[in-house]
Amino acid sequence: MSRSVSLVATAGFCFALCACATQAPHSGLVISDVTVVSPERAAPLEHAYVRILDGRIAQLSERPLRGEAQIDGTGRYLTPGLIDSHVHLGAIPGMLPNQEHSHPDVSRAAREQIPRSYLYFGFTTLVDLNSTPAAIARWKSHDPVPDTYFCGAAALIDGYPMVDAPKPERYEAYPYLLVEPQAGAFLPPGVEAAEHAPQTVVARMKSDGAICVKTFFERGLGDRHDLPVPQPETIRTLVRAAHAAGLPVLMHANSAEAQTFGLDTGADVLAHGLWSTTEQVATGELTPAMKSILDRVVQENTGWQPTMQVMYGLNDLFSPGFLSDPRLARTLPRSLIEWYGSREGQWFHDGAESVTKTDPAALPALMAQRQRVSAATGYLAQRGARLLFGSDTPSAPIYTNPPGLNGRLEMNNWIAAGVSEKKLFHALTIDNARMLHLDAKIGTVEPGKTANLLLLRDNPLRSVEAYDTIETVFLRGRPIPRAELSADNASGASASTFPASGETADNPGFLIVEGSNPRG
Ligand SMILES: [Zn+2]
């Protein structure tokens, strides 16, 4: 008896020794002779060797390492996988729930491809800003699928975006809805006010596994201008409860009034750029009042997600060339793109939903909003604000916010607004990781972190087009050739080249109706 115990103890001791020594033998996968580009480094580390073991970065060395498998990184760049901290994974962009129901083959193919599309464009971590444990579990049943986290949406019971969901479904879609005391008289059966106080809602999110809180200040989109907005004290209580639980608070806020409210109530992140205004401002210029809000964003170090693709995506609905862009064919299945072009897929022309109808009269206002959010982003970048990368995919039920590609286009918007390649890279990696309290796991190429990595032919600190040269996506240590993630990978290896030959930054493929700035 004692003998067998001592054998077990010896075996355990040996195992511990072997585990300490894993760096010596030829274990794991080694990326050799690669240039590591990681946000904590003042300069890229050339001729580096990176060992991946058990889904993690096990070793980073300037001396040659050997592994069971080897990937030659000569002339290549290794970066952290990208983080998109603002997506919505519940819907297929451009498809309404009833349409999805009546086209099961189209929607099945789309849902299988969408996780791969995010990976194709380098996004290995996503945050759904309005989800539930059940929805996230469904999403994670795909393989491969990016690492995905969620915020609970603390939306006012009759406020935005709850009003977009029919009753009583809205109370299931928004289990973390907020009830303010004065609204008590109008509660539907089954909704108890005490269960929807800010502290209770945050506690429920936390125990459900949310890593953040999303809340909203929106008086109205499109033709609606009368939505209820929360009381400041409600949101201050929500923020205090969230911080006590270790959760950052992101606030949907895209107007001067909303961003002021977010700053006044202590939100950690304004989850949109500043583009709406109640002042009659016909141009995209920043007014002194807007600049003073942006100055506060800098002073208070509030996170700020420009989400410029919201405006560009709405604009692209007017573009007949959008559906034949070759990049879309790599992003979504052909059956879905064909459906988008069908009469049913063009439903938004009917104007049933004011946010998405394509009324040409809306174009000048859209253009002013694009200019304003771009100017605001550039203003903040110049002053060292904490810009955070989020694409808001899709921002509305529109097909012009395609998964992954929408984020890639958002990167171009940042550069066009005057943000440096370095600041963009930090926003896509460590700055998002820190905001989400995930920086111990992801955001840099350092030993101990999850091996979510990208191998690229060009350096993203030199040019945003480097993100089009991804060759391999490493997901929890598993190398996936980019071509395998393309929606058209059946048609050959050309999927790994982006942009395709003939498609240049000067010829973005997307028609922009008013001939405004090229987006690259
Ligand atoms: Zn959003």
Residues whose N, C-alpha, C, O or C-beta is under 5 A from the ligand:
A	BS01	ZN	D392
